[in-house]
């Protein structure tokens, strides 16, 4: 069978030099850097959203509409990135996405209206969507070549990058304007990309072996079933990423406005959430090997739902922070499992489809919460995160047969 990300390539066995342990290790490390960089940049942006909101004098609903720019740019790019990965390979597309991300993150603080903010967020969203599909497609190939469920470790790097980005963002919030802060983020992104890209690009991509249909089985029904399963895993990704996006974009604002947290402490709320996700994902491979995918999906959804009820409704700042941490632990491995299964089923097109649904939840959720907060209150709007975490657990249980497939 051809490479997942490069159809038409000559298939190679797992023991070939191109997929040797040393080659896989180098490729895995370079790819991990891009996951960490993506989380670092995203967190650096989200912790400055309150300052950007004040700068543009946007209401909660205006900010929600502006954030739709991220959603629109990401969704359009995600639908195209799967095709680009098949044509050019996932690693060059990953590098291109990182370069565009370096530009996109510097643009929001240059705006002074909600309309202008929404327009520049189209660029940021396009870069964010493209790099996520591309690097997840590359990660699916590495997982298949290793033969172990190591996808959570890549997403742990994303969470660790988010934790560091949020922590540094909270520290510099009192010293640097959003303009200088995000400009520095762009420069760091450019430098890291230029340093890591040659390593990522020159390592040979492993050739995962994908099973042939059983004798007598029809390829068309199997293909149709695979597409259905991709949608199922995409729904799980949507429900869980909704919560991640909600805490990223609205967590700091909730702590600041509803619980009177200082700006630095409010920014630390996302850092607590990201740290919990990092811990959960670093232990994700062992958890998956021990209890399996179904227990991970169902248990994680239940834990996240309970944690978010505390995070949204607790009258105490420290109880809310504890709720954020529990939510992070619960959500940690749901998204990686969903994306890895979708990619294993249909390659980059599966990653693109599930990622579009998943990151659609991350990017469309915050605007929805903005509208709900305008109609009711932000704490009640955040309860929707707990509801969708429960939906993810329910779908995960219903998809237990698909996970085994």
C-alpha positions in Angstrom: 0.0 0.0 0.0 1.2 3.6 -0.6 2.2 6.0 2.0 -0.7 7.6 3.8 0.6 11.1 2.9 2.2 10.4 -0.4 0.2 8.1 -2.6 2.1 6.5 -5.4 5.3 6.1 -3.3 6.9 2.7 -3.3 5.8 0.7 -0.3 8.6 -0.4 2.1 8.6 -2.7 5.0 8.9 -1.6 8.6 12.4 -2.9 8.7 13.6 -0.8 5.8 16.3 1.8 6.4 13.7 4.6 5.8 11.8 3.5 8.8 14.7 2.6 11.1 14.3 3.4 14.8 16.8 6.2 14.6 15.1 7.8 11.6 11.7 7.5 13.3 13.1 9.0 16.5 14.5 12.1 14.7 11.3 12.6 12.7 9.2 12.2 15.8 11.2 14.8 17.7 11.1 17.4 14.9 7.4 16.9 14.5 6.9 17.3 18.3 8.6 20.7 18.1 5.9 21.9 15.7 3.1 20.6 17.9 4.7 22.5 20.9 5.2 25.6 18.8 1.5 25.6 17.7 0.3 25.4 21.2 2.7 28.1 22.3 1.5 30.6 19.7 -2.1 29.8 20.2 -1.9 30.3 24.0 0.0 33.5 23.5 -2.8 34.8 21.4 -5.7 33.7 23.7 -4.2 35.2 26.9 -4.2 38.6 25.2 -7.9 38.4 24.0 -9.1 40.5 27.0 -6.7 43.3 26.1 -7.6 43.0 22.4 -11.3 43.2 23.4 -10.7 46.4 25.3 -8.6 47.8 22.5 -11.3 47.3 19.9 -14.1 48.2 22.4 -16.0 45.1 21.4 -19.0 43.7 23.3 -19.2 40.0 24.0 -21.3 39.4 20.9 -19.0 41.6 18.7 -16.0 39.6 20.0 -17.8 36.4 19.2 -18.4 37.6 15.6 -14.8 38.6 15.2 -13.7 35.2 16.4 -15.7 33.7 13.6 -12.9 35.0 11.4 -10.6 32.4 12.9 -13.3 29.7 12.4 -13.9 30.6 8.7 -10.2 30.8 7.8 -9.5 27.5 9.6 -12.4 25.5 8.1 -11.7 26.6 4.6 -8.0 25.8 4.9 -8.7 22.4 6.6 -10.8 21.3 3.7 -7.9 22.0 1.3 -5.0 20.8 3.4 -5.8 17.1 3.1 -5.5 17.4 -0.7 -2.3 19.4 -0.4 -0.8 16.7 1.9 -1.6 14.0 -0.6 0.0 16.0 -3.4 3.0 17.5 -1.7 3.4 15.5 1.5 2.3 16.5 5.0 5.7 17.8 6.2 6.2 20.6 3.6 2.6 21.7 4.3 3.4 21.7 8.0 6.3 24.1 7.4 4.3 26.4 5.2 1.6 26.5 7.8 4.1 27.5 10.5 5.4 30.3 8.3 1.9 31.7 7.8 1.2 31.3 11.5 4.3 33.5 12.2 2.6 36.3 10.2 -0.9 35.7 11.4 -0.3 36.0 15.1 1.2 39.5 14.7 -1.9 41.0 13.1 -4.7 41.1 15.8 -3.2 43.9 17.9 -2.9 46.2 14.9 -6.7 46.4 14.7 -9.0 48.9 16.4 -12.5 47.6 15.5 -14.3 44.3 15.7 -14.6 44.2 12.0 -10.9 44.7 11.3 -10.1 42.1 14.0 -12.4 39.6 12.3 -10.7 40.2 8.9 -7.1 39.7 10.2 -8.2 36.6 12.1 -9.0 35.0 8.8 -5.3 34.9 8.2 -4.5 33.5 11.6 -7.3 30.9 11.3 -6.1 29.8 7.9 -2.6 29.2 9.2 -3.8 27.5 12.4 -6.1 25.2 10.5 -3.6 24.3 7.9 -0.7 23.4 10.2 -3.0 21.3 12.4 -4.2 19.1 9.6 -0.7 18.8 8.1 1.2 17.9 11.3 -1.6 15.5 12.5 -1.4 13.7 9.1 2.4 13.4 9.6 1.8 12.1 13.1 -0.6 9.5 12.0 2.1 8.1 9.7 4.6 8.0 12.6 2.1 6.3 14.9 1.4 3.6 12.2 5.1 3.0 11.7 5.9 2.7 15.4 2.9 0.4 16.0 2.1 2.0 19.3 -0.6 4.5 20.3 1.8 7.5 20.8 -0.5 10.1 19.3 -1.2 11.6 22.8 2.5 12.5 23.2 2.3 14.8 20.2 -0.7 16.5 21.6 1.1 16.6 25.0 3.7 18.8 23.3 0.9 21.1 22.1 -0.5 21.3 25.6 3.0 21.9 27.1 3.5 24.7 24.5 0.1 26.1 25.5 1.0 26.0 29.2 4.4 27.8 28.6 2.8 30.3 26.2 0.0 31.1 28.7 2.4 31.3 31.6 4.7 33.6 29.8 1.8 35.6 28.6 0.5 36.1 32.1 4.0 37.3 33.2 4.5 39.7 30.3 0.9 41.0 30.3 1.8 43.7 32.8 5.0 44.8 31.0 4.4 44.4 27.2 1.6 45.7 25.1 -0.3 43.1 23.0 1.5 44.5 19.9 5.0 43.8 21.2 4.0 40.5 22.8 2.5 39.1 19.6 5.2 40.5 17.4 7.8 38.6 19.6 5.7 35.5 19.2 5.8 35.9 15.4 9.6 36.2 15.5 10.0 33.2 17.7 7.8 31.2 15.5 9.8 32.1 12.4 13.1 31.3 14.0 12.0 27.9 15.4 10.5 27.0 12.0 13.7 27.9 10.1 15.8 25.9 12.6 13.5 22.8 12.6 12.2 22.6 9.1 15.4 21.2 7.5 15.4 18.3 10.0 11.7 17.6 9.4 12.0 17.7 5.7 15.1 15.6 5.1 14.1 12.6 7.2 12.5 9.8 5.2 8.8 9.3 5.9 8.0 5.8 7.2 5.7 3.6 5.2 2.9 2.3 7.3 1.4 -1.0 6.3 -2.4 -0.9 6.0 -4.4 -4.1 6.1 -6.0 -5.4 2.9 -9.7 -6.2 3.0 -10.6 -9.8 3.8 -11.0 -12.2 0.9 -14.5 -11.8 -0.5 -15.1 -8.5 1.2 -16.4 -5.6 -1.0 -14.2 -2.5 -1.1 -17.1 -0.1 -1.6 -19.0 -1.0 1.7 -15.7 -0.9 3.6 -14.9 2.5 2.2 -18.4 3.8 3.1 -18.1 2.4 6.6 -14.7 4.1 7.0 -16.2 7.4 6.0 -19.0 7.0 8.5 -16.5 6.1 11.3 -14.5 9.2 10.4 -17.6 11.3 11.0 -18.2 9.6 14.3 -14.7 10.3 15.5 -15.0 13.8 14.1 -18.0 14.3 16.3 -16.1 13.2 19.4 -13.3 15.6 18.4 -15.9 18.4 18.0 -17.4 17.9 21.4 -14.0 17.8 23.2 -12.3 20.6 21.2 -15.3 22.8 22.0 -14.3 22.7 25.6 -10.7 23.4 24.8 -11.6 26.4 22.7 -14.0 27.7 25.3 -11.5 27.6 28.1 -8.8 29.1 25.8 -10.9 32.1 24.7 -13.3 32.6 27.6 -11.6 31.0 30.6 -9.4 34.1 31.5 -12.4 36.4 31.0 -14.6 34.3 33.3 -12.0 34.3 36.0 -11.4 38.0 35.6 -15.0 39.3 35.3 -17.0 36.8 37.3 -14.5 35.9 40.1 -12.5 39.1 40.2 -9.2 37.5 39.5 -6.3 39.8 38.6 -5.1 39.7 35.0 -2.1 37.6 35.8 -4.1 35.1 37.8 -6.8 35.0 35.1 -4.2 34.2 32.5 -2.9 31.4 34.7 -6.3 29.7 34.4 -5.6 28.5 30.9 -2.0 27.5 32.1 -3.6 25.3 34.8 -5.9 23.7 32.2 -3.0 23.2 29.7 -0.8 21.7 32.4 -3.5 19.2 33.3 -3.9 18.3 29.6 -0.1 17.9 29.3 0.0 15.5 32.3 -2.9 13.5 30.9 -1.4 13.3 27.5 2.0 12.3 28.6 0.4 9.3 30.4 -1.9 8.8 27.4 0.0 6.0 25.7 0.2 4.0 28.9 -3.5 4.6 29.6 -4.5 3.5 26.1 -2.4 0.4 26.2 -3.8 -0.5 29.6 -7.5 0.2 29.4 -8.1 0.7 25.7 -9.8 3.4 23.6 -13.4 3.0 24.7 -12.7 3.4 28.4 -10.4 6.4 27.7 -13.1 8.1 25.6 -16.0 7.4 28.0 -14.1 8.0 31.3 -12.5 11.1 29.9 -15.8 12.6 28.8 -17.4 12.0 32.2 -14.4 13.4 34.2 -14.3 16.5 31.9 -18.0 17.1 32.4 -17.9 17.1 36.2 -14.8 19.2 36.2 -16.3 21.9 34.0 -19.4 22.1 36.2 -17.1 23.2 39.0 -15.0 25.4 36.7 -18.1 27.3 35.5 -20.3 27.5 38.5 -18.0 27.5 41.5 -18.2 30.8 43.5 -14.5 30.5 44.6 -11.6 31.3 42.3 -9.5 28.3 43.6 -12.3 25.8 43.2 -12.8 27.1 39.6 -9.1 26.6 38.9 -9.4 23.1 40.3 -12.4 22.5 37.9 -10.2 23.7 35.0 -7.6 21.2 35.9 -10.0 18.3 36.2 -11.5 19.3 32.8 -8.1 19.3 31.3 -7.3 15.8 32.6 -10.7 14.5 31.2 -10.3 16.0 27.8 -6.6 15.2 27.4 -6.7 12.1 25.3 -10.1 12.3 23.6 -9.0 14.5 20.7 -5.8 12.6 19.9 -7.6 9.3 19.9 -10.3 10.6 17.5 -7.9 12.1 15.1 -5.5 9.1 15.1 -8.4 6.7 14.4 -9.7 8.9 11.5 -6.3 9.1 10.0 -5.7 5.4 10.3 -9.0 4.8 8.4 -8.6 7.1 5.4 -5.3 8.9 5.6 -5.0 12.7 5.3 -8.6 13.0 4.0 -9.7 11.4 7.3 -7.5 13.7 9.4 -8.8 16.7 7.4 -12.4 15.7 7.9 -12.1 14.9 11.6 -9.9 17.9 12.2 -12.4 20.2 10.4 -15.2 18.9 12.8 -12.9 18.9 15.8 -11.2 22.3 15.3 -14.6 23.5 14.2 -15.7 22.8 17.7 -12.7 24.7 19.1 -13.2 27.7 16.8 -17.0 27.9 16.5 -17.5 27.2 20.2 -16.1 30.5 21.5 -18.4 32.6 19.3 -21.4 30.5 20.4 -20.4 31.0 24.1 -20.2 34.7 23.4 -23.8 34.8 22.1 -25.0 32.7 25.1 -23.1 35.0 27.5 -24.8 38.0 25.9 -28.2 36.4 26.3 -27.6 34.9 29.8 -24.3 34.9 31.6 -20.8 33.6 30.9 -20.8 30.9 33.7 -24.1 29.4 32.3 -22.7 29.6 28.8 -19.6 27.6 30.0 -21.9 24.8 31.3 -22.3 23.9 27.6 -18.8 22.5 27.8 -19.9 20.0 30.4 -22.9 19.1 28.3 -20.8 18.4 25.2 -18.2 16.4 27.2 -21.1 14.2 28.3 -22.1 13.8 24.6 -18.5 12.8 23.8 -18.7 10.1 26.4 -22.0 8.8 25.1 -20.7 8.8 21.5 -17.5 7.1 22.6 -19.5 4.3 24.2 -21.6 4.0 21.1 -18.5 3.9 18.9 -16.8 1.1 20.9 -17.1 -1.3 18.0 -15.6 1.3 15.7 -12.6 1.8 18.0 -11.9 -1.9 17.9 -12.1 -1.8 14.1 
